[in-house]
Amino acid sequence: ANEVNPDRISGYRLLAHSLAVQKRFDEAAKVIARAETAIPDDLSPYVNVARAMLRVNAELPKAEAYLKKYLTETKEPEPNAPPIAAAHYWLGLVYDKQGRKPEAIGELETALRIKPDFEPAKQDLKRIKGK
């Protein structure tokens, strides 16, 4: 897909996520770098890789950096890109897995300020505060 349509983000997202789920993090990093060069306005592959890292519970500091990059450099997400509230939510989950409870709570609360009806964030915030 990336060879046929190098200017479309969806192929980069899928490939980067697939590589990260397989714990091929260096290859995933190369894909997201190529995606950023090809489509600099859409950093969503960073989020896809960070979510995969969270899912496999690996490379959490890198997942944190990827989510922070997305949040710092994305003012308005492109169509079909992760919403800002969701990126804060996932960053909160990364912090939670790292045992950084105050930061986790802060990110989940930020997600809920942005999107008050964000049920997964509500549930995880309740879970973390109850620990």
N, C-alpha and C positions, 0 to 999 in steps of 0.2 A: 504494500500500500504506500509506503514511504517513497519508493522508487517511482511509482506511477504518479502519485500526487504529493510531491515533497512540500507543497505549500498548504497542506491540510493537516491539522493537529491530531486528528483522531488516530491515525496510524502510529504516531509517536507515543501517544498516551497508552495505547494498547500494548505496544512492544515494550515500552519501559516498565509498565506494570507487570507484564508477564515475566520479564527478566528478573525483576525484584522479587517476585513470589518464588522464583526458582533460586533465590539467593545469589544471583549473578549481578551483584551490586555495581561492580566496575563497568560492566557492559551497559547496565541501566543508566549509569551516570553519563556515559558517552552518548546514549540515545537522547537524554534530556538536553545535553549540551548542543547536539545537532538540531533538536527541535527549537531551542532558544535562538540559535543562529538563523534558522529558516523562518521562524514565526516569533519574533521577539515580543509581540504584544500578548502572547498567550503562554503563561508559565504553568498551565495546568498539568503538564507531565511531571513537574516537581511534586505536586500533590499526589498524583497517582503512585509515584514511587514511594513517597512517605507513607501513604496508606498501606502499601504492600509491606513495607518494613515494620509497621505497627502490627500488621496481621501476623507476620512470622516472628515478631518479637526480636528483631535483629537490627543492628545499626541505628539504634534510637537517637544518638546524638546527630547523626546525619539526617534522619527523618525530621528532627527538630529544626535543623538548619534549612532544609528544603521548605518546610512549612513557613518558617519566618521569612524566607526569601519571597515566597508567594504573597504573604501578607504585607510585606514591606513594599514590594514593587508592583502590586496589582491594585489599582485604584478602583476600577470597575471591571469585574470579570467578563471575559468574552462569552458569547452565547455557548451554552453547554459546558462551560467551565465551572468548577466547584464554587459555590457561593462563599463569600468571606466568612459568614457565620460557621459554615461547615469546616473551614480551615482552622478557625479558632477551636472548634470542637475537637478536631483530630489532634491539634497541638496539645490541648488539655489531656487527651488520652495518652499521648506520648509522655507528658510530664508525670501522669499517674503511674505509668509503667516504670518510670525512672524513680519513683518514690518521692517525687517533688509535689507534695500535696497542695501547698499554698499556690504554686504556679498553675497546677491543674484546675483548682477551684477558680482562679482568676480568669483563665481562658474559657472555661465553661460558662462563667457568668457573663463574659464578654459576648460569647455566642448567643446567649439568651437575651442580652440587651439588644442585639441586632435583630434576632428572630425569636420573640417571646414564646412562640408556639412550637419551638424546636424540642420535641418530645425526647429524643435520645439524649440531648444535652441535659434536660431536666432529670432524667433517670440517672445518668451518670453523676451529675452533681449531687444528687441525693445519696447515691451509693458512696461517693468519696467523702462527703461530709459525715456520713455515718460510720466511717472506719474508726 
